[in-house]
Amino acid sequence: MNITGNTIFIPGATSGIGLALAQRLQEKGNTVIVGGRRTELLEKLAAEHGFGTVHIDTADAASITRATTDVVARYPDLNVLVAMAGIMRVEDWRTPGFLADAEEIVTTNLLGPIRLIAALTEHLQTRPGAAIVTVSSGLAHAPLRVTPTYNATKAAIHMLSETLRLQLAETGVQVVELVPPAVRTALLPGQETSDFAMPLDEYADEVMALLDSDPEAHEVLVERVKFLRHGEARGDYDQVVAVLNAADPHGS
């Protein structure tokens, strides 16, 4: 993915990793449209940063249809989708209270990106330099004990990315997978100040540097996530899982 000259839609870019990348991508000369549920926050981001904005709830299929139709109508040069929105919840499957959270995580983290991609793939195939950017996690490759459904949805996003890349190979639409480690965001309570998590600006800067150095990259792997990503290939998967679950109960 080239990091300049694009028109980029980032649902879920009102905070955290999404906002940090939106700012950096805009600085590189891209037109950036951010999406989120809070109208007042969208208005503030538009005023402070000059982003285009669209109201969207990625857990709602009808909202995705309305928002993507609106974005394409207002920004016909749209050529990059970054499916950023996601949620993470602590669950205990030994109790009966986990199911509602599990279903919400699947709806947001898996159905949301699927619906976004489905809504925009036809349009993206008409645009030069088109790309779909998915967001999985190091936890797609090594499980954190307290977040089973989150782990599962991110593993699904990883395999979805791998497969879409094969299907879209002849269309000119690139599929790029961001694979974050734990990053200091509000994904879980306490994560913003966790010593275990990577500083947000450090993560966003490294992602931009990696995209700039290798525009054809399939996966964007900062150094901090390689411990999780390559455990099975290195042959130390069991050790990785043990270290992960001993180090911090709220990784991402």
TAZIWO-V661242 format. One record per residue. N is the residue number from 1. PHI is phi in whole degrees, 0 to 359 (NA if undefined). PSI is psi as a letter, one per 20 degrees, with the letter a starting at -180 (999 if undefined). Layout:
<<N PHI PSI> <N PHI PSI>>
//
This chain:
<<1 NA p> <2 288 q> <3 261 j> <4 227 q> <5 76 j> <6 255 r> <7 245 o> <8 239 p> <9 255 p> <10 234 n> <11 296 p> <12 90 k> <13 253 k> <14 273 i> <15 196 r> <16 60 b> <17 300 g> <18 301 g> <19 293 g> <20 300 g> <21 288 h> <22 301 g> <23 297 g> <24 290 h> <25 293 h> <26 296 g> <27 298 h> <28 274 j> <29 95 j> <30 269 q> <31 275 p> <32 241 p> <33 246 p> <34 257 q> <35 236 q> <36 191 r> <37 268 h> <38 265 o> <39 300 g> <40 294 h> <41 289 h> <42 299 g> <43 296 h> <44 295 g> <45 294 h> <46 296 g> <47 290 h> <48 278 h> <49 241 i> <50 77 j> <51 292 q> <52 289 q> <53 222 q> <54 211 p> <55 282 p> <56 207 p> <57 245 o> <58 287 i> <59 267 j> <60 239 o> <61 300 g> <62 294 h> <63 296 g> <64 298 g> <65 299 g> <66 297 g> <67 293 g> <68 292 h> <69 298 g> <70 297 g> <71 297 g> <72 295 h> <73 293 h> <74 276 h> <75 229 m> <76 295 i> <77 275 j> <78 311 p> <79 226 i> <80 223 p> <81 249 p> <82 246 o> <83 277 n> <84 269 h> <85 300 p> <86 191 r> <87 228 q> <88 222 p> <89 227 q> <90 282 p> <91 228 q> <92 234 o> <93 284 i> <94 276 i> <95 242 r> <96 277 j> <97 265 j> <98 272 i> <99 296 g> <100 299 g> <101 296 g> <102 300 g> <103 294 h> <104 293 h> <105 297 g> <106 297 g> <107 299 g> <108 282 g> <109 278 h> <110 244 g> <111 295 h> <112 302 g> <113 300 h> <114 300 g> <115 293 h> <116 297 g> <117 296 g> <118 300 h> <119 288 h> <120 243 i> <121 299 g> <122 298 g> <123 296 g> <124 299 h> <125 293 i> <126 265 i> <127 250 p> <128 290 q> <129 64 k> <130 287 q> <131 209 q> <132 248 p> <133 250 o> <134 260 r> <135 229 o> <136 261 c> <137 184 q> <138 302 h> <139 284 i> <140 290 i> <141 240 i> <142 208 p> <143 277 p> <144 272 p> <145 303 h> <146 272 i> <147 229 m> <148 298 g> <149 287 h> <150 302 g> <151 305 g> <152 295 g> <153 294 h> <154 286 h> <155 296 h> <156 295 g> <157 297 h> <158 301 g> <159 289 h> <160 300 g> <161 298 g> <162 300 g> <163 283 g> <164 298 h> <165 300 h> <166 292 g> <167 293 h> <168 265 j> <169 303 h> <170 268 j> <171 264 i> <172 89 i> <173 268 o> <174 279 q> <175 242 o> <176 240 p> <177 249 o> <178 277 p> <179 235 n> <180 286 q> <181 276 a> <182 297 p> <183 234 q> <184 286 n> <185 228 a> <186 270 k> <187 303 g> <188 230 q> <189 303 p> <190 88 i> <191 289 h> <192 297 h> <193 244 j> <194 287 p> <195 293 h> <196 288 h> <197 273 q> <198 284 p> <199 304 p> <200 300 g> <201 296 h> <202 298 g> <203 296 g> <204 298 g> <205 296 g> <206 291 h> <207 300 g> <208 297 g> <209 295 h> <210 292 g> <211 297 h> <212 293 h> <213 282 h> <214 218 n> <215 297 i> <216 264 j> <217 300 p> <218 275 g> <219 238 q> <220 251 o> <221 244 o> <222 289 r> <223 303 h> <224 294 h> <225 266 i> <226 294 h> <227 303 g> <228 282 g> <229 297 h> <230 250 j> <231 301 g> <232 294 g> <233 294 h> <234 286 h> <235 92 j> <236 240 k> <237 305 g> <238 299 h> <239 293 g> <240 301 g> <241 297 g> <242 295 g> <243 295 g> <244 303 g> <245 278 i> <246 273 h> <247 283 g> <248 199 p> <249 284 i> <250 235 l> <251 287 r> <252 221 999>>
//
